[in-house]
Amino acid sequence: MGFSATVPRFGMVLEVNLARTFLFRAHDALEAGRILEAGVLLREAIRRQLVAECNWHGCLPKGFSDRTPPLVLLKALRNAGKCGYCGFDWTKEMIGLANRCCHAQHVNPSEVSMAITIMHTSIDNDPCGEPRERTLHSPPTLGLFGKPDDDDDDAGEAWKAGAK
């Protein structure tokens, strides 16, 4: 019902792919030093985003299943003319990086972190129907002692009606 304002064509339905959730999980695993897990989650995030893009552009490869590798999906996008050379090369490199993580090969953690950041940016700039006017939710600012500042100590609520 309310989706028509968030997609470029009337009647299109947004597909929830959870790619961003996998990216957050990959970041958490990386911060905890679990590089293999971060690679698995990064690869799955890339695959889910590519499935959504292929589905959006109508270029899912023949024989598509939940086990279709991300590189096959990326090539389908390129063959459909929906992926430029730079985007293709970067995504292919990120898939290779994630695969190296998954196979316990030596990987620089900063490269994995950069790949996660690039994927977040890619999702932000993706025309696959995700609303562009979403609000960024920042965590509350912390006070002196590591707890949220509730304005009790600086008369922060003096502006409210009935305040003394």
Long-range contacts (C-beta under 8 A, 24 or more apart in sequence): 6-129, 6-130, 6-131, 7-129, 8-127, 8-129, 12-56, 12-129, 14-129, 14-130, 15-52, 15-55, 15-56, 15-129, 17-48, 17-49, 17-51, 17-52, 18-48, 19-45, 19-46, 19-48, 19-49, 19-52, 19-119, 19-123, 20-45, 20-120, 20-123, 22-48, 23-116, 23-119, 23-120, 23-123, 26-112, 26-116, 27-113, 27-116, 30-109, 30-112, 30-113, 30-116, 35-101, 35-107, 35-109, 35-112, 36-101, 36-102, 36-104, 38-101, 38-112, 38-116, 39-97, 39-98, 39-99, 39-100, 39-101, 39-102, 39-107, 39-112, 40-98, 40-101, 40-102, 42-94, 42-97, 42-98, 42-101, 42-112, 42-115, 42-116, 42-119, 43-70, 43-95, 43-98, 43-99, 43-101, 43-102, 45-119, 46-70, 46-91, 46-94, 46-95, 46-98, 46-119, 47-73, 49-119, 49-122, 49-123, 49-126, 50-74, 50-77, 50-91, 52-128, 53-77, 53-82, 53-126, 53-128, 54-80, 56-128, 56-129, 57-82, 70-95, 71-95, 87-122, 90-118, 91-122, 94-118, 94-119
